[in-house]
Amino acid sequence: MKYAPHLEPSPLPFSPFKSCTVPRPIGWLSSVSAAGVENIAPYSQWQNLTFDPPMVMFSANQYPDGRRKDTVLNAEETGWFVWNMATFDLREAVNISAMALPAHESEFERLNVTKEYADNARIPMVRESPVKFECRYVSTHRIKGNSPVGSIDIVFAQVEKIHIDDDVILPSGKLDIEKIKPIARLGYFDYTVVKDIFEMRVPGADGDARQGLEGRSTLR
């Protein structure tokens, strides 16, 4: 099977596009509006960009009527947002926070989570999430799609502070991913959970190559 997605409808009953790029990390992003409304929502188009300095990005499709997502507007207005790691234990809260609510309503009021606040700009965070990034807004790049919902805002930010719960740090100094059980997005309404880990070391990866693979600016 093959088809041109920009010219032809999907030959399958469900579009396979989002089911091909998987699993996708979830950007469970909390923010606050200029009016003080606290917002949290998941974005599956989320990724790190570089590590020196640590930078991240997320992209947000517009609503069918052309409105932009609250997280984008809040980041632009206040200059900050927080990434909360989405875990298996928090899956129901992540799902509920995906609801499309009016801008004056806070998703936090519908979630069974504990709020705490970032050191910068009093952005709400999920205390139960084991890893959080305080992200300082850098810029937005807008790409027009073939429809209003196909148009996106790509938001770039720099990570200014990282919060990690001590009880998910192994004696080796690595994160205990099997304990954290991060969830990731598949296609359709499907998710997966990270619980099986294996290591593969690239042959000859040392020096400059090793720095890039490990994500550090200097070797110890």
C-alpha positions in Angstrom: 0.0 0.0 0.0 1.2 3.5 -0.7 -0.6 6.8 -1.2 0.2 10.6 -1.3 -1.4 12.0 1.9 -1.5 15.6 0.6 -3.4 14.5 -2.5 -5.4 11.3 -1.6 -7.6 10.2 1.2 -6.2 7.5 3.4 -7.0 4.0 1.9 -7.4 2.7 5.5 -10.4 3.4 7.7 -8.1 5.3 10.2 -5.3 7.5 9.0 -2.0 5.7 9.7 0.2 8.8 9.8 0.4 9.4 13.6 0.7 5.6 14.1 3.9 5.5 12.2 5.9 8.0 14.2 5.7 6.2 17.6 6.1 6.2 20.5 6.0 10.0 20.9 7.0 11.7 24.2 4.1 13.6 25.8 4.6 17.2 26.6 2.3 17.6 29.6 2.6 21.4 29.8 1.3 23.6 32.5 1.2 27.4 32.2 -0.7 30.4 33.4 -2.4 33.1 31.4 -1.8 36.8 31.8 -5.2 36.9 33.5 -4.0 34.3 36.0 -5.9 31.2 34.7 -3.9 28.1 35.4 -3.7 25.7 32.4 -2.4 22.2 31.8 -2.6 20.1 28.6 -0.8 17.2 26.9 1.0 17.6 23.6 2.3 14.6 21.7 4.4 16.7 19.3 7.1 17.5 22.0 10.8 16.9 21.9 14.2 18.1 23.2 16.4 20.0 20.7 19.8 20.3 22.2 21.6 20.0 25.6 24.0 22.9 25.7 22.0 24.8 26.8 19.0 22.4 27.1 16.3 23.4 24.8 12.9 21.9 24.0 10.0 22.4 21.5 6.4 21.6 21.1 4.0 22.1 18.3 0.3 22.8 18.7 -2.4 22.5 16.1 -5.0 25.2 16.0 -8.7 24.6 16.7 -10.9 24.1 13.6 -12.2 27.7 14.1 -8.6 29.1 13.9 -8.1 29.7 17.6 -4.6 29.1 19.0 -4.0 26.8 21.9 -4.0 28.3 25.4 -0.5 26.9 26.2 1.0 28.7 23.2 -0.7 32.0 24.1 0.3 31.7 27.8 3.9 31.0 27.0 4.0 34.0 24.7 2.3 36.3 27.2 4.2 35.3 30.4 7.4 33.9 29.0 7.2 30.6 30.8 5.7 27.1 30.9 6.5 23.8 32.7 6.9 20.3 31.3 5.6 17.6 33.7 6.6 14.1 33.0 3.5 12.0 32.1 3.6 8.6 33.9 1.4 5.5 34.0 0.2 6.5 37.5 -0.9 9.9 36.2 -2.5 8.6 33.0 -6.1 9.5 33.9 -5.1 13.1 34.8 -3.2 13.4 31.6 -6.2 12.2 29.6 -8.7 14.5 31.4 -6.4 17.5 30.9 -6.7 16.9 27.1 -10.3 18.2 27.2 -10.9 21.4 25.2 -12.1 23.9 27.8 -12.9 27.6 27.5 -9.8 29.8 28.2 -11.2 31.1 31.4 -11.5 27.5 32.9 -8.6 25.8 34.6 -8.0 22.1 33.8 -6.4 21.7 37.2 -9.8 22.0 38.9 -10.8 18.7 37.2 -7.7 16.8 38.1 -6.9 14.8 41.2 -3.4 16.1 41.5 -1.5 18.4 43.9 -0.3 21.7 42.6 3.0 23.2 43.5 4.7 26.2 41.9 7.9 26.7 39.9 10.6 29.0 41.1 10.1 31.2 38.0 6.9 33.1 37.3 4.8 31.0 39.7 3.8 28.5 37.0 1.8 25.6 38.4 3.4 22.1 38.4 2.1 18.6 39.2 3.7 17.5 42.5 3.1 13.8 41.7 5.1 14.1 38.5 8.6 12.9 39.2 10.4 15.1 36.7 9.6 18.7 35.8 11.3 21.3 33.5 10.9 25.0 34.0 10.9 26.3 30.4 11.6 29.9 29.4 9.9 30.9 26.2 12.2 31.7 23.3 10.1 32.0 20.1 7.2 30.7 18.1 7.3 29.6 14.5 4.0 29.4 12.7 3.3 27.1 9.8 0.1 27.4 7.8 -1.6 24.1 7.0 -4.2 23.2 4.4 -6.9 23.9 7.0 -7.2 25.9 10.2 -6.7 22.7 12.3 -3.7 21.8 10.1 -1.9 25.0 10.9 0.5 24.8 13.8 2.5 26.9 16.3 6.0 25.5 17.0 7.2 26.9 20.3 10.9 26.9 21.3 12.0 27.2 24.9 15.1 26.9 27.1 15.1 24.7 30.2 16.1 26.9 33.1 15.5 24.5 36.0 15.1 20.7 36.3 13.2 19.1 39.2 13.7 15.4 39.9 12.3 13.5 42.8 15.1 11.9 44.8 13.3 8.5 45.0 13.5 8.0 41.2 17.3 8.4 41.1 19.2 5.1 41.1 22.5 4.6 43.1 24.3 4.8 39.7 23.0 8.3 39.2 20.7 7.4 36.4 16.9 7.8 36.4 14.9 4.8 37.4 12.8 4.7 34.3 11.3 1.3 35.1 10.0 2.8 38.4 8.8 6.1 36.7 6.9 4.3 33.9 6.6 7.2 31.5 3.8 7.0 29.0 4.0 7.9 25.3 1.5 8.5 22.6 0.8 6.2 19.7 -1.9 6.7 17.1 -5.6 6.8 17.4 -6.5 6.9 21.2 -3.7 4.5 22.0 -0.8 5.0 24.4 2.2 2.9 25.6 4.3 2.7 28.8 8.0 2.5 29.1 8.9 -0.5 31.3 11.5 -2.6 29.3 15.0 -1.1 28.8 18.0 -2.4 27.0 21.4 -0.9 26.3 23.4 -0.7 23.1 26.7 1.1 23.0 27.7 2.5 19.6 31.1 0.9 18.5 33.9 3.4 18.8 31.7 6.1 20.4 34.2 8.1 22.4 35.5 11.7 22.4 33.3 14.1 20.6 30.8 11.5 19.5 30.3 10.3 23.1 29.6 13.8 24.3 26.7 14.1 21.9 25.3 10.7 22.6 25.4 11.2 26.4 24.1 14.8 26.2 26.9 16.6 28.0 29.1 19.4 27.1 32.3 18.0 28.7 33.5 14.5 29.4 34.3 13.3 32.9 
